[in-house]
Amino acid sequence: MSSACRLDRLTTVDPALSRQVEALAAAARAVDRVAPLNDQASLALAAQAQAVAHLVLWRSDRLAGYAQLEFDHAVQLVVAPDWRRQGLGSRLVEAARRIDPAAQFWSFGDLAAARALAARHGLRPVRQLLCMTRRLDGLPAAAERLPLDCRLRAFQPGDQSALLALNARAFSHHPEQGRWTESDFEARRAADWFDPADLLMAWGSDGRLAGFHWTKRHDADTGEVYVLAVDPDRAGQGLGRALLQAGLAHLARRGVGRVILYVEGENSRVVHLYESSGFCVGSRDIRYAAGGEEGT
């Protein structure tokens, strides 16, 4: 049945098609209770990014599926809820692997259907991203203190160079986060959700950025620890925990009741920081690849 479909490979998408893809993603999210495309993919749609390939699957001139292949071999894909179990997901997987034989596929929320699709194509888990959550009622009355030589303030224009430099140092090991460029930052600053007051910057007395906690508000009740970064030279000073608590207190003052965050499952030190701060695992995102080993 999927043979009646048309598959287009595009280097950019126009605004009309971008809106169709976002609507498709929203329909899938309503059914699956998890978004099939992350911030990076949505920004690539909106910014007309050249560094990704867009695979657009049409059926009867209606958008039936979409996949985005990124520079680091990562693929995110979604199939319209009404047209699932008809081979469309497999068609997108096969098309992505023809373009990039090393392609790896995200399953946000570790859905059973995604596990089955991965198994059909001989894909195994190679990476696990934990989504952790906590309520903000019951925050400690006394927050951790910043190191004495640090002061905390909100983001100001001109801070972005220092932020990107620290981000690259703090996440040098991270395949996506550590590669942020000026355009990546500006795309986020242009997003509807951005508020400079939500980006807390810790500056040392030497004038250097020591760390930052970028919080994000999704809606009236839900916020996110979007990025928490500390200069590696400041490791072990308690700055990460102090910045975490400062950001949670900031979100609580804004009326947020629940906070989420994403962290690499293998990063036991950071996972422990969040668990000891009241977070627990709510769901898992799994990245699949050919030849991976179960449980990695």
Secondary structure, DSSP 8 states (H G I E B T S, - for coil): -GGG-EEEEES---HHHHHHHHHHHHHHHHHHSS-SS-HHHHHHHHTT-SSSEEEEEEETTEEEEEEEE-TTSEEEEEE-GGG-SSSHHHHHHHHHHHH-TT-EEEETT--HHHHHHHHHTTEEEEEEEEEEEEESTT--SS-----TTEEEEE--TT-HHHHHHHHHHHTTT-TTGGG--HHHHHHHHTSTT--GGGEEEEEETTS-EEEEEEEEE-SSSEEEEEEEEE-GGGTTSSHHHHHHHHHHHHHHHTT--EEEEEEETT-HHHHHHHHTTT-EEEEEEEEEEET--TT-
